Amino acid sequence: MGRRGGGGGVSDPAPLDAQGGHTPGDGPVGGRGKVCGGHSLGPPLRLARLNLYRIHDPRHDALSGTGAALKGGRWNPRGLPVVYTSSAYEGTLLEALVHVEARRMPRGHVASRIVLPDDCELERLDGWQPPDWFDWTRSRRMGRAWADSLRSLALEVPSYVAQPWGRNVLLNPRHGDFGRVRVAEVVDVRWDPRMF
């Protein structure tokens, strides 16, 4: 899988099979991934640099994960802190829009550009879109299995609002490298009034 845009890139990714999953054998870090909630994880990908994006209320820390822990999300049950980000700023806008009242422009939001450590490993669910990821019970099980394993800092997952190709990236605040994640830039979100 390669990344373009936003200064992001993946160094020497593992080969993909016809379904978009990693082929067996050695990838950039070698080996087949572990099972995550009934699904295999492909070999972690070494990142040269990856920018992620998150829209949030400026009163709250972009990297706390407490909002997701309080409410739960598609990939985490309540009580499990996870930071939801998007690999493209446009995806972040779409993810934010599904949570606002119809025809009402949100105000006061900021967007954070988040940078992962250069040697961070990004995992992805094996297969471009696991057939059962629409089921919240199963997707939460996958997310918990990944988070509890502490195997990687980041997990790439499908975006429901930007399917079939949109991708979100989950960050695990309990991972040992999470303290090295940094917010590189914060800007005000400027919504186009024509969207509302």
C-alpha angles and dihedrals in degrees: 000000000000129000128214131177131039091049091286127142144162118221117226098335122207114262118268127227125224091277093052095258125125116270118238118270136046119346125176091301097023137238138054118293127253125256115274114192092325095320129096120241115222119233111290115263120230110230125216090194131330128192117201129187135217133177116209148145108283090225089070131065110255091218103042099097089205095119091058091045092053097047105021122225143214091286102031136048121225113286095033113104114221130160113224116209137161128231090223128042091227089058090053090055091053093047090052094047094060089063099053129088114266116273093359118118112227116233135201098025123140131201122223124204106213124199123202123210114276092242095047119132120226119202127195134194109266105256126035093260119003106223095235100046091104088070106089093207091057097040090051089050090053092049094048093048090052095045094046092049091062085205097135140011096229138036124192114217136173119273113231095204095045100040141181096028105013116109134199126196124218119208122205113221090195094060117108093239096050092097088064093059110104139192104233099182140006122198136172114261112242111201122201107239090217088073092067 
